[in-house]
């Protein structure tokens, strides 16, 4: 995650405290895992404002059923379905599970 | 939208695509400049990752760019491409050339009408000898020659006393210095002017290549030039005032031309080709040239990923292109102005709506589907530039999205996505030079294949990230259909 984005996430988390949820739209397993890890356990590259800052935010991917169920079907169709079909959904969700597991044990 | 009749369509008569290999300028790209600000000797830091010219020349994607190798041949080659150089690589190809750095510095100086760029004397002499004998921009072509260089002491004085931008070679030597154009103007600093000059020079090189083709239009017959590069040329009162098109036309000897700049981020070239076609079809001009130079600011944009993976910085080339749009000659590929795909304001930014507006809607308008297009040219960023930096394989992702649209439209089965991508897509082979990477690098290949009969129809789509300029949240996009001339079938 870019340094500016990390700063923005940190600012929102500081301002709003509990109740902030991170929703990812990342296109592959690696970026999903890295971004999820950044907002849960801190910046893994130790370069940005979230280095050593374990925000522990709940993180979801837009391809997860929990998210899909909360979006009107026609909106999901227009906004997400095409990308879901073209990307490797299973690998992305596996990357997310891995980041959550690492965050839980950190 | 009013219906456009299919008669009198313009054609793409010639295309040129050029690269300039500039490892020394990587350090002056926007990202390296910002990231290496605190590094004591940035060139020293970058040096292990900077390529020599013969290495850049033998890099397969660069050979595809100038037309020496086809896209299917590239797809069949072993990867990573930077570890598998081409054995018989050539500097010149059917579409253009890969210019070495020394010569390009000479070209920069020759394009600088205000003598703000000072070159080291030896470098200037070397460049002049080489460029005077250049087949396309040499003395015989009537191009301005490289002005004399200056001593190292003069260069140092310009840097220390006149705030000139220091230009250091990959070997650590001072190669030159770019003076600011005004003492108090942030839009005319040495850095900004060098970026603009690099854009002008690469566009000028592309235009001279275009005019040197066998059977090419005479320079005096070019009547209108449209530049679609992204550099903002202007001053403090009008940062993007323009007009690069006219500056390039002047340098290339197009004495009866005028022109203007068309801007739409990376979709600029598609808009420019459409407008050129419309000028030709309206009868206002018989011959219009569309061109663009490269982006110095984008050199080394993903260099951190390349350093991290201990690989060469492959974003070490500036790109340029030119295309001649003319009245129907009965041979050259036809630009179908009745099948323009438009991302309209109300199209929004939802992927499905964007894809339909750019692909299926314009094809449907003329009774075609996605399966009637042999090859699609989308953003063609080289994945070896983007993947090490975590930005993914941009062309592959876009082709898969396009194939998914074909699934949604019930043209192919979901299991056929990979086949669709393989048959109608191509690997990315363009340097990350923004507007040029956006569909344009395939234009030379398409023109040849459509003329020779290997392809019937191609589609080009450019998308622009307008939101980067902070004036709208919208993206932009425009697509064009290029097909085999009915007169040659």
Interface residues (C-beta under 8 A of the other chain):
Chain A: X27 X28 X30 X31 X34 X77 X78 X79 X80 X81 X82 X83 X85 X86 X87
Chain B: X350 X351 X352 X353 X355 X390 X392 X397 X400 X401 X403 X404 X405 X407 X408 X414 X417
